[in-house]
Amino acid sequence: MAKEELWKLNKEKLPFGKGIAGEEVYSFHQLEELRETVRLAITQRSIASVTGQAGTGKTCGVRSVTDDLPPNKFHVLYIGQDYDGGNLCRRIAQGLGLVAKRLRSHTWMQVSQYLCDNLAEQGKQIVIVVDEAHLLSATTLEELRLLMNADFDRSSPLSIILVGQLPLRAMLKAPGFEALNQRLRYRYSLDGFTEEETAGYIKHHLRLSGLPENIFKPEAVKQIFQAARGILREINNFCLLALIRAEAAGVSHVDAKLIKEILEQRELS
């Protein structure tokens, strides 16, 4: 029997990375539901929440929608990794081309006025994506809600997509958040992959990187799914490490034994 030709990793385009184009994102049932939820929120100029465990692909899913918005009609502001309300307010102002005021309350008023003027002048539709929203304070969430009010609350000057981990869901249902919770017309909670989706996802990323789709044996995929609990980021971590180990060992496939070694080593680290 002829020996199988070994593959090589392209170090400039490693598989299972974050930096892939929107059209290359692996499509599965929940992702399509999430996309439709976000599209509806944007079309209706509403607030939406997208929640789920860390690493399930929430941000990537939302980005796959906003990347498709025509830039001549939409102005998308992505606010991530900034949990201080004052900083967030200034970043929104700067993203709109404004010079932020010294006082936080004045900056919010400045942003609100700009949004109302933009709506009246039929400028680009504003879409604000707030990542890690579960870390925001109650005051900041309320300030974001107030940005939605315009024309005696008959219309909204923008869309807001709140992206966060599971605590955000509980926060929005807590006493004191009734006004924001009532305005959340669109909500979606993203779960982890099924075993079948995990297998499809792995093949998809191997194909994007020009690698054979059958590198991972079925029993190896099963172990990865069980260890990662279907969490996208963990699947990426296990798969990339397995490929690096397999290439170094000069083997053509990733089998259950190799995955077991990786998991055991991780437990000891």
Buried (B, 14 or more C-beta within 10 A) or exposed (E): EEEEEEBEBEEEEBBBEEEBEEEEBBEBEBBEEBBEBBBBBBEEBBBBBBBBBBBBBBBBBBBBBBEEBEEEEBBBBBBEEBBBBBBBBBBBBEBBEBEBBEEBEEBBEBBBEBBBEBBEEEBBBBBBBBBBBBBBEEEBBBBBBEBBBBEEEEEBBBBBBBBBBEEBBEBBEEEEBEEBBEBBEBBBBBEBBBBEBBBBBBBBBBEBBEBBEEBBBEBBBBBBBEBBEBBBBBBBBBBBBBBEBBBEEEBBBBBBEBBBEBBEEEEEE
